[in-house]
């Protein structure tokens, strides 16, 4: 069943029936303009035009374009164990200012995945082309009215915007659509709150939520002010009468106090991680961090490489707490692998700040395994988004090895394009094990070189040094003699200094 909303010369066609979701793009007719032909040819939407070089096409500027394939169809909600909130019925809206229509559709499809991960049922999705988001209502007053009609016709109780809204945009859009409005940042924070398990993870998420909430508090004016009281109050006096501290001021003060407390707690928790990290540095164990886009398969890859048994779930942000495991190269050299929180496009800066101590695992690593989902509709966008976050946390100069995961489900043509863009990359499938041996070999080659060759005979009572050579170095030859353990190995310079007194001449 099709419905058409007529607003003057603006006709927006939407399809509600789930069985017609994939029927293709709906026509947006303005005058005699054939936008279907433009969309099919790929020339209808390019980069955002500079205002002084001409206006965008009328159809693009005034149309809410429906995005196909956004309906959530669940037969049994109880199958999704991580959904702790009630199932909300949501409508999605995105405003795109640059890039192509395909980019806008991919962004809204990602928003759909985020909404489903948070426990929502997606009923409808639309995008609008504008030079920039409307400063008052994000989509403009007329389009906000259309959104209200969509919300009413679908029975939705929440509108999710694909962007970060200002407090003013949030309030004014809610006034028009008459349902709860949240933005992309609030949605991601809600997912993090559901998935946080450790004490540190919960504190980091709470700090990010409070940072987001602080400028968005809504007050009730003087009616909720804290009156100091006059003669009738008994404790008042000159200079103390008046409106006093308002409710919103009290809330703001309490939030700031709570944020200060959380920052102190996170600093103390970070010190414990720093101690462990310093111990690994002293022992010269190379650190490898697995980083990448959310749901790219980082935890699956860690399990495949180390047997860590980390939670693996086909959901966004399933991993929030870092996991560090030990692994070995084919020649026996030990190194650490750390699984980190996934990134996403437009990652809220509140999260980057709150998780900075956790993300230091990436910045302090000797090598980053940058995992990319090769089966994703836009893997190149994943690459650029993650590298943008690397710049924010100071990891842009760390050695990087790109790992294209899920090659068993990827399009061969897309894989060929990715090889051209990233010639020094490895293709693997964490699910099937394909390419894992090549990945381990590539990691071994990329680790910092062991620059000191030693030939020593260690007394049997110095088993601690033998253990360190095995952990930190690469053994060429080992033999047990009457005088002790004879070793020919390559080790870090710090360990070589401790072995000098046991060195034997090369005959």
N, C-alpha and C positions, 0 to 999 in steps of 0.2 A: 504494500500500500504506500503510495507516494503522497506527500503533502507539499504544497508550495505556498510560501509566505510572501505575500505581495506588499511591498513597502514603496509605493510610488513606482519609480522606474527600476527599482532593485528587486530582482527575482532570485531567490535562493532556494534551490531544490535539495531536499533531503530525503533519504530513504530510511525507513524504520525497520522493515522486515529483516530479521537476521539472515534469511536465505538469500537475500539480495545484497549482502554486505560486500561481496567481491565482484559485483557486476561491473565495476569500473567507475570512472569519474562521472559525476552528474554535471549536466550542462548548466552554465550560468550565463543566461542570455541577457544582454543589454543592447537594445537596438538591433542591428544586424550583425553584431560581433560574434563570430564563431569561436568561442574559447575552447571547445573540445578539440578543434583542429590545432589551436595553439598549444594546448597541453600535450597532444599526441606528438607534435613535432618537437617539443622541448624548447620552443623559442618564446613561449608566452611568459616565462618567468626567468629573469636573469638576475644580475646583481641589482641591488636597490639603486634607483636613479637618483642622481644629485638633484635636489629641488630646483636649482637655477638652470638646469639643463632640460627641463620639461617635466610634466607630471606623469605619473604611472598611468597605465591603462585604467579606465573607469571600472571595468569589471574586477580587476585585481584589488583596487582600493576599497570598493564598496561591498565586496562579497565575503560572506562567511563560507568557506569551502569545506564541504564535508569530506572527511578522510575515511576511506573504506577499511573494513577489517578491524574495527576497534571494539566490537561488542565482546564482552566477557561471557562465555557460555560455560557454566559449571553445573555438573550433575550432582555433585556432593561436596559441599563446602568443607565438611569435616575432614576431607582428605588432605587439605592444606593445613598442616599442623601449626605452622608458625603464625597463623592469623589469630591474634588475640583480641582484636577489636570486633565490634559488630559489623556485619557486612553493609557498607554504605553504597548507595546507588549514585554514581557520579557521571558528570558530563565534563569533557575536556575541551579546552580552548587554547589555541596558540596563535601568537602574533609573530610573523616573520618579516624581517626587514632586509636581510641579505641572503645570498645563496640562491639555490634553486628550489622548486616545489618539492623535489625528491628529498632535499635536506630537511624541509619543514615537515614532511610526512614522517621521515625517520625519527625526528625529534619527538613528534607526537606519539609515535609507536613506542618510543622509550618511556614517555610519560605514562602510557597505558600499562607497561610492565611495572613501573614504579607503583602505580595505583593498585594493581592487582597484588603486588608484594605486600602492600600496606593493608590489604584485606578489603578492597573495594570492588564493586561490580561496575564495569564501564558500560554505559548505555549509549553514548554518543560522543563524537569528536568532530571538531571543526577547526579550520585555520583561517586567518585573515591576513592579507597583505597590506602593510601600511609603511609609510616612510619611517615611523617610529611609534612605539606604543603611546596611546592617548594618556596624557598626564593625569587626567581625572578618573577615567574608568577603565583604562588599559586597552579597551577595544573601541571606545567611542560610545556616545550616548545612544545612537540609533542601533548599533550592533548589540549593545547591552540589552536593549529591549527585545531584540530577536533571541538573544540567549535566554531571556526570561520565558519566552514562548516555548523554546526547546525544553527548558527545565520543566515547565508545567506539563507539556505533552508527554514527556518520558517518565514523569513522576520521580525525578532525581531529587536528592536532598543535599547534594554538594556539587560545587563547581570548582574544578582544579585548573589553574592557569599555568601555562608552560613558560614560566619566567618568575622573577622575584618582584612582587608588588610592593609599592610603598604603602605605609599605613593609610594614607589618604585614598589611594586607589582601592585598597581592600574594603574600606568602609563604604565608599560611594558605589562600588560594584555590588556589594551586598544589599545596599538600599534599593537597587534596581531589580536584581534577580530574585530577591526575597528568600534566598537559601544561603547556607554557609559557603564562604569562598576561601579557599586556601591556595597558596602558590607552590611552585616546585620546591622551594627551600623547605617550607613547612612539611611537605610530603616526605622529603628525604630524611628530615629530622625525625619524623614519626617512625619511619622504617628502622632507623638506627636505634631508637628507643625500644622497639620491639625485639631487636636482635642482640642488644648488649647483654652480655652474660657476666663478665668479670667485674670486680669492684672498680677497676680503673676505667673500663669501657663505659660503665654506667655513669661515672663521674664526668667523663669526657662528653658524653651525649647530653647530660643535664646542663653542663656549662654552655654547650652550643645552643641548646634550647632557650636558656635564659638570655643569652646574648641576642638571639633573634626576637624574643618576647619584649625585651626592655623598651625599644622605641615604639612598640605596638600596643602598649597599655592603653586602655580606654577608661577615662575618669568620668565621674558623675558630678563634677562641679562642686560648689560649696555645700551642697546638701549632704555630702558625706565628709565634711571637714571635721577635724578634731578640735572642738571648741575648748578653749582654755577655761571658760567660765568666768562669771563675775561675782558679785556679792552673794548671789543665791548659791553658787557652787561651793562657797566656803573656803576654797583654796586659791581663788583668783586674786587679782589686784591690779594696780596700775601697770600698764604695759603688757599685761598678759591676756586681756580681752581681745577678741577678734576671731577671724575664721580659723586660725590655727593651721595645723598640717592637714592637707586634704588627703582623701583616701588614695588617690593616685600617687601622691608624694610618698605616702607610707609604703605603698607597694614597691615603688621604685627604690626606696632606701633598703627595703628588705631584700630585694633581688640583688642589688649591688653588694650587700653584705654576704649573701649566699654565694655569689660568684667569686668573691675574694676568698671565701673559705674553700671552695672547690679548687681554685688555683693553687692554694697552699697544699691541699691534699695531693693534687696531681704532681706538684713539684717533689713531694716526698716519695711518691710512687716512682717517679722518673729517676730518682737517685738510686733506687734498687736496681733498675734496669741498667743504669750507667755503670754500676759496680760490676755487673755481670759482663757488660760489653768491654769494660776495661780489662777484665781478666782474660777475655778472648784476645784482646789486642796484645797483652803482655806475652801470651803464649803463641802469638803470631799465627792464629788460625784465621784463614781468609773468610770473609763474610760475603754471602751471596743473598740478595734480597729479591723475592719474587713480587713484582708489582705489575699493575695493569688495570684495564677497565673492569668494572664490576661484572661478574658472571662470565669472565673470559676463561675460567678453568684453572685458576691459580692454585686453589686448594687441591684439586684433583691431581695437578702436576706434582705438588709437594708429596701427596700420598704415593704417587707412582714412583718418585725418586727415592723416598725415604721410608715408606710404609708408616707414615706418621699417624694415620687414622683420624685425620682432621675432618670435621663435618663438611660434607659435600652436598650441596642442594642447588637445584636449578632455580635459583631465586637471586634477585639483586641484593647485594650487601649481606650475604649469608655469613661472611667472615668479618668480624669487627676487632677481635682480639688477636694480636700478633702471636704466631707460633714459630718457635725456633727449633730446628732439628739438625742433627749432624749427618753428613754424608761423606762419601769418599770417591775420589777420582779412580779411574782404572789402575793407575800406578800406585794406589794406596794413600794418596795425600788426603788429609782430612780438611773439611770446610763446613761452614754452617749455612743452612738454608732457612730463611725467615719468610713466612707468609704474612702479607700485609693487607690492610683494608683496601677494597677496590675503589677506583676513581670513577667519575662520571662527568659528562660535559656540564659546565657551569656548576662545579662542585661548590657548595656554599662556603664562603670564606670563614664563617663561624666554625664549620667542621674542620677546616684546615688548621685554624688556630687551636681548637680544642684537642685535635689529634696530633699536634705538632710533635709531642714527645714520642708517640708511636711511629710517626712518619720519619723520625730521625734514623730508624733502622734502615731506611732506604738511602738517606743522605750520607750515612756513615759506612755504607757497604763498599766492598772492593769491586763488586760487579752487580749490575741490575739485570735480572731476567725479565724483560719487558714482554709480558704475555698478551697476545692479541687474538681475539676470536676471529679466525679466518672465515667462519660461516656467517658472520654478522653482515647485515645489508650494507654497512658503511665502515669497514675496518680501518680505512685511512683516517676517518674522523676520530676513531678510538686512539690511534697513534698520536695525533696532534693534541687531543684533549689531555692524554696522560702526560705528554711531554710538557704541556703547559703547567701542570701541577708540579712536575719535577722542578721547573724553574721557581715556583713559589716556595718550595721547601729547600732550595739550595742543592739539588741533586743533579743539576744539568751537566756537571763536569765528571760525574761518575761513569766508569766504563759500562756500556750498555750492550746487551745481546738480545735482539728481537726474536721472540719465539712465537711462531704462528701455530696456534692450537686449533683443535677440532678440524684438522685437514680431511678427516674421513667424511665430514659433512659439508665441506666447502666446495664452491664452484671452481673447477680447474682453470677457467679463464681468469677469475678473480685472483687465484693463487699465482698465476703467471704475472699479473700486474703487480702483485705485492712483491714478488721476487725482483722485479725490475726496480721497484722503489727502494727495497731494502735488500741489496745483494748479500750482505753479511748477516744472514738470518738462518734460523733452523725451523723446519716444519715437523710438528709432532701431533700425535693424538693421545692425550692423557687417558682416554677411555680404552683404546685398543693397545696402547704401548708402541705404536708406530713412531719411529724416529727418536725414541728416548735414548737409545745408545749413542746416536749422533749428537744429541743434546749434551750428554755427559762428557763426551769427547770435546765438544766445543767449550764447555765450561772449564774443563781442565786446561785447555789452551789459553783461555782468557784470564785465568787467575794470575796474580802477581808471580813473577819468576822467583825461584829459590836461587839466590845468587852465590851461595857458599858451598863448595864441595869439601867434605870432611871424610877422613879415614881414621877411625878411633877404635880403641879397645876399652870398653867400659867394664869396670869391675862388677861382679854380680850383685854387690850391695847397692849399686847405683841403678837400680831398676827404674827409678823415676826419670833418669835421663834417657834410658832406652825407650820408655813410654812416650816421652816428649818427641823424640826423633820420629817415632811411628806416627804421632799425631800431627806434627807440624812439618815434617820433611817428606822426602821421597827416597825410599830405600832402594839402593842399587844392588847391594849384596849384604847378607847377614850370615854370620857363622858363630857358633858357640865353641870357644876354645878353653884351654885350661886356665888362662889368665882372665877370661871374661868374655863379653859379647863383642865380637869384631863387626864393625859396621862401616860400610861405604855408602854415603848418602849425600843428598843435597838438602841443605837446611837454611832457614833465615839467619841473617847476620847476628841477631841477638843470641840465638841458641848456639851458633858456632863459637861465640866467645866463651860460653860455659863449657864447651867441649875441648877447648884448646889444650888443657893440661893432660888430656887422655889421647892426644894425637899420636899417630905412629908414622915413622918416615916411609915414604913411598919408595920401595926397592926396585 
